[in-house]
């Protein structure tokens, strides 16, 4: 009965804020839930995350190596964290998943969709999120948020056209899978976005319990 929920969107879309909303929603209802992230979620995944996000390695990781490292971290994450939790009846909420690979490595970097799909099938063996919340904001809003935030990681230092391609792939994937993906305009007020997320969560949990 457990749900596998992912939260995704380009950098600057507000995932950190909305993850707190989701945590509070599950806590208020005393529902079993595990929060994790990609890349990361395991000791190996966190080490790979440090490499992948390290701005000092900009230009030193090839496109295909980057993609393979993402899926290496994902394989370990699914094996050690996600699948065991779901099997035990624990809901899983993951900050980013394979949609991010299609958006960043595919749309942003230009890795062929077919290569990502091949790795997806090998690693996930058909496992897909039950619900993906895609946070979307205008490009200028996202870039302004990044400029106003902490020190930027290797991805956050990319140019505007990179993020434009990333955003477009997210929107395309959401349009292609409307049953799984729900796009939320996170440039709205925090209260509005919070209400939308809570409504979607309530609906999906009720559907699963029915």
N, C-alpha and C positions, 0 to 999 in steps of 0.2 A: 504493500500500500504506500510505500515511501515514494516521494517525488524527487526527481533530479532536476534542480533549477539552476540555470546559469544567468549571470548578469554580465552584459557585454556592451560595447560601444567604444568609440574612439577616445583617446586621451582627452581629458578636459570635459567629458560628458557628465561627470558627477557620480561615478560609481561608488566612491567612498562614502558619500553622504547617503546614498540609497541603500547601501549594504547595512548601514545602521538602522534604517527604517525596517528592513527585512528581519534583522536580528530582533528588534523590539516586537515585531508582529508575532514571530514564533514564540518568543519568551512570554508574551502576554497570554498566549493560548496553551502554554505548557506542552508544546509539541516537540517531539525529539528532532533535533536538527544538528547537522555538522556543517560548519563553514570552512571553506578551503579556497585555494587560489591556484591559477596557472599563469606562467610556469611556477611550480612550487608545490606545496602541500606535503612533501616528503623531504627527508634530509637530502637525498640526491637532487630532487626537484628544486629545492631552495639554493643549492650550490650552482645548479645550471642557471637559475634565475639571476644570480649575481653576475655570472658571465654574460648572459644575454642582455642585461640592462646596463652593464658597465660602459659609461660613455668613453672611457679610455680605449675601448676596443672597437670604436667606430671605424669602419672600413677594414677591419681585420677578420671579420667573420663572413664567409661567403654566403650567398643567398641560400644555397641548398644545405649547407652546414647549419645555418640558423633554423631552417625548417625541420631538419632531422633532430636537432637538439630539442625543439619544442615538442616533437612527438616522443622523444625519449623520456622527457620529463612527464609527459601525459601517460605513457605506458605505465610508468612506476606509480603515478598518482592513481590511475584507475585500479591497478592491481592491489595496492596497499591501502587505499583510502576509500575511493568512491564505491566500488563494487561491494566490499565488505559492509559498508554502512548501509547501502540500499538493501542488501540481503538481510540485514538485521532489523529492517523496518525503520531506519533512521533517514529522515529527509536530508538531502545534500544540497547546499547552496554554494556554487562555485563562481568566484570572481574570474571571469573569462574561461572560454573553452575553445573548441575547434573553430567556431565562427571567427574568432580572433585570428587564427592562422590563415583562414581564407582571406580575411580583410587585410591583415598586416603583411604577411609573407606573400600572399597572392596578389591582392590589389595594390598594396603599397610597394612591395619589392618586385613584383612581376613574376613570381614563381608560377608555373603552369598549374591551372586548376586540376588537371588530370593527375598530376604528381601528388598534390595534397590529398585528393580523393583516394588515391591508392593507399597512402599512409593511413588515412582515416579508417578505411576498411580493415586494414591489417591490425591496427592498434585497438580500435573500438569494437570490432566484431559486431557491428549493428547497434551498439549502445548509443542512444541519442538522448539529450535532455527532454524531459517532459514539457518544460517551459523555459523559454529564453526571453528575458527582458532586455530589449535593445534600447539603451539610452541614446537619444539623438539630439544634437544641438547644431545650430548653424556653425559653419567653419570658423568664422571670426570670433564667435563666442568661445569656442573651445580653445582657440589659440590665445585669446586674452586671458582665460583662466590658467593656462599653462604658464604664461609669462608672469602671472601674479603669484604663482605657487612656489614650491620648494625647488631645489636644484633639479634640473632636468636629467632624466636617464637617457640611454642611447636612442630609444625610440622617440621620446619627447623632443629631441633636438632636430628631428627631421623638418623639412621645409613644408610650406602650406600645401603644395600640390600633392605631396605624399599623403597627408591627412585627408585631402579631398578624395583621393582614390580609395582610401580606407573607408571613409564614410559611405561612398557610393556602393561598395561591396556589401557593407552591413545592410544597407537599405534594399539592395537587390535580393539578398538572402532572406530577409524578413518578408519581402513580398512573395517570394517563391514558396515559403513555408508558413503561411498565416496561422495554421493550427498550433504550431510550436512557438513561433516568434511574435512578440508583441512590441511594437515600437512606441516609445514614450518620449514625448517632447520634454526634455529635461531643462529647457530654457524657461519653462513656466515656473511659477512660484514653488517653493519647497513644499508648501501645504498642498498644492494641487497635485504635484508629482507623488507625494506621499499617499494621498487619497487614491490615486489611480493604481499605485502598486498594491496597496492594501486590498482594494477591490478585486484585482486580478488574482492575488494569492487566495483570497477567500473563495473565489469561484473555482479555482483549480483544485484546492483541497477538498471542497465539497463534491466536486465531480469524481475525484479519486475515491472518496468515502462512499459514494452512492452505490 
